[in-house]
C-alpha cells in the first residue's frame, strides 16, 4: 500500500487506520497538536503519526461530529466544543 503524505491535519469524522493496532477509527475531534482522539470507550489518544487517512469527512460531517461529541464529557468533548466555537467564528457567525 502506497501512502500519500497528509496535506492537512486529521479532522473530526475522518476514518483513520491506526497502524499499531490495525483498527480503523472514527475521530471524535480534530487533531490536536500531534494527537488524534478516536470516538468510543475508553477515551484515549494516539499519535497522529501512527495513523493513515482511510476516508476524509466532509465539512458538514466534521461539524456534525463535533456537535455530537461536544455534548459529552471528557477531553474529547472539551476539544470538540473549542473546535466547534473556532469553526463558528471562522464562518463569521456567532
Contact map, one row per residue, 1 for C-alpha under 8 A:
1110000000000000000000000000000000000000000000000000000000000000000000000000000000000000000000
1111000000000000000000000000000000000000000000000000000000000000000000000000000000000000000000
1111100000000000000000000000000000000000000000000001000000000000000000000000000000000000000000
0111110000000000000000000000000000000000000000000000000000000000000000000000000000000000000000
0011111000000000000000000000000000000000000000000000000000000000000000000000000000000000000000
0001111110000000000000000000000000000000000000000000100000000000000000000000000000000000000000
0000111110000000000000000000000000000000000000000000000000000000000000000000000000000000000000
0000011111000000000000000000000000000000000000000000000000000000000000000000000000000000000000
0000011111100000000000000000011000000000000000000000000000000000000000000000000000000000000000
0000000111110100000000000000011000010000000000010000100000000000000000000000000000000000000000
0000000011111100000000000010111000000000000000000000000110000100000000000000000000000000000000
0000000001111100000000000111111000000000000000000000000010001110110000000000000000000000000000
0000000000111110000000000111100000000000000000000000000111001100100000000000000000000000000000
0000000001111111000000000110000000000000000000000000111110000100000000000000000000000000000000
0000000000001111100000011110000000000000000000000000111110000000000000000000000000000000000000
0000000000000111110000011110000000000000000000000011111000000000000000000000000000000000000000
0000000000000011111001111000000000000000000000000011110000000000000000000000000000000000000000
0000000000000001111111111000000000000000000000000111000000000000000000000000000000000000000000
0000000000000000111111100000000000000000000000000111000000000000000000000000000000000000000000
0000000000000000011111000000000000000000000000000100000000000000000000000000000000000000000000
0000000000000000011111100000000000000000000000000000000000000000000000000000000000000000000000
0000000000000000111111110000000000000000000000000000000000000000000000000000000000000000000000
0000000000000000111011111000000000000000000000000000000000000000000000000000000000000000000000
0000000000000011110001111100000000000000000000000000010000000000000000000000000000000000000000
0000000000000011110000111110000000000110000000000000000000000000000000000000000000000000000000
0000000000011111000000011111000000000110000000000000000000000000000000000000000000000000000000
0000000000111111000000001111110000011110000000000000000000000000000000000000000000000000000000
0000000000011000000000000111110000001110000000000000000000000000110010000001000100000000000000
0000000000111000000000000011111000011100000000000000000000000000110010000001001100100000000000
0000000011110000000000000011111100011000000000000000000000000000000000000000001100100000000000
0000000011110000000000000000111111111000000000010000000000000000000000000000000000000000000000
0000000000000000000000000000011111110000000000000000000000000000000000000000000000000000000000
0000000000000000000000000000001111100000000000000000000000000000000000000000000000000000000000
0000000000000000000000000000001111110000000000111000000000000000000000000000000000000000000000
0000000000000000000000000000001111111000000011110000000000000000000000000000000000000000000000
0000000001000000000000000010111101111100000011110000000000000000000000000000000000000000000000
0000000000000000000000000011111000111110001111000000000000000000000000000001000000000000000000
0000000000000000000000001111100000011111001110000000000000000000000000000000000000000000000000
0000000000000000000000001111000000001111101000000000000000000000000000000000000000000000000000
0000000000000000000000000000000000000111111000000000000000000000000000000000000000000000000000
0000000000000000000000000000000000000011111100000000000000000000000000000000000000000000000000
0000000000000000000000000000000000000001111100000000000000000000000000000000000000000000000000
0000000000000000000000000000000000001111111110000000000000000000000000000101000000000000000000
0000000000000000000000000000000000001100111111000000000000000000000000000000000000000000000000
0000000000000000000000000000000000111100001111100000000000000000000000000000000000000000000000
0000000000000000000000000000000000111000000111110100000000000000000000000000000000000000000000
0000000000000000000000000000000001110000000011111110000000000000000000000000000000000000000000
0000000001000000000000000000001001110000000001111110000000000000000000000000000000000000000000
0000000000000000000000000000000001000000000000111111000000000000000000000000000000000000000000
0000000000000000011100000000000000000000000001111111000000000000000000000000000000000000000000
0000000000000001111000000000000000000000000000111111100000000000000000000000000000000000000000
0010000000000001111000000000000000000000000000001111110000000000000000000000000000000000000000
0000010001000111100000000000000000000000000000000011111100000000000000000000000000000000000000
0000000000000111100000010000000000000000000000000001111100000000000000000000000000000000000000
0000000000000111000000000000000000000000000000000000111110000000000000000000000000000000000000
0000000000101110000000000000000000000000000000000000111111000000000000000000000000000000000000
0000000000111110000000000000000000000000000000000000001111111100000000000000000000000000000000
0000000000001000000000000000000000000000000000000000000111111100000000000000000000000000000000
0000000000000000000000000000000000000000000000000000000011111110000000000000000000000000000000
0000000000000000000000000000000000000000000000000000000011111111000000000000000000000000000000
0000000000011000000000000000000000000000000000000000000011111111100000000000000000000000000000
0000000000111100000000000000000000000000000000000000000011111111110000000000000000000000000000
0000000000010000000000000000000000000000000000000000000000111111111000000000000000010000000000
0000000000000000000000000000000000000000000000000000000000011111111100000000000000000000000000
0000000000011000000000000001100000000000000000000000000000001111111110000000000000000000000000
0000000000010000000000000001100000000000000000000000000000000111111111000000000110110000000000
0000000000000000000000000000000000000000000000000000000000000011111111100000000110010000000000
0000000000000000000000000000000000000000000000000000000000000001111111110000000000000000000000
0000000000000000000000000001100000000000000000000000000000000000111111110001100100000000000000
0000000000000000000000000000000000000000000000000000000000000000011111111001111110000000000000
0000000000000000000000000000000000000000000000000000000000000000001111111000100000000000000000
0000000000000000000000000000000000000000000000000000000000000000000111111100100000000000000000
0000000000000000000000000000000000000000000000000000000000000000000001111111110000000000000000
0000000000000000000000000000000000000000001000000000000000000000000000011111110000000000000000
0000000000000000000000000000000000000000000000000000000000000000000000001111111000000000000000
0000000000000000000000000001100000001000001000000000000000000000000011001111111100000000000000
0000000000000000000000000000000000000000000000000000000000000000000011111111111110000000000000
0000000000000000000000000000000000000000000000000000000000000000000001001111111111000000000000
0000000000000000000000000000110000000000000000000000000000000000000001000011111111100000000000
0000000000000000000000000001110000000000000000000000000000000000011011000001111111110000000000
0000000000000000000000000000000000000000000000000000000000000000011001000000111111111000000000
0000000000000000000000000000000000000000000000000000000000000000000000000000011111111100000000
0000000000000000000000000000110000000000000000000000000000000000010000000000001111111110000000
0000000000000000000000000000000000000000000000000000000000000010011000000000000111111111000000
0000000000000000000000000000000000000000000000000000000000000000000000000000000011111111100000
0000000000000000000000000000000000000000000000000000000000000000000000000000000001111111110000
0000000000000000000000000000000000000000000000000000000000000000000000000000000000111111111000
0000000000000000000000000000000000000000000000000000000000000000000000000000000000011111111111
0000000000000000000000000000000000000000000000000000000000000000000000000000000000001111111111
0000000000000000000000000000000000000000000000000000000000000000000000000000000000000111111110
0000000000000000000000000000000000000000000000000000000000000000000000000000000000000011111110
0000000000000000000000000000000000000000000000000000000000000000000000000000000000000001111111
0000000000000000000000000000000000000000000000000000000000000000000000000000000000000001111111
0000000000000000000000000000000000000000000000000000000000000000000000000000000000000001100111
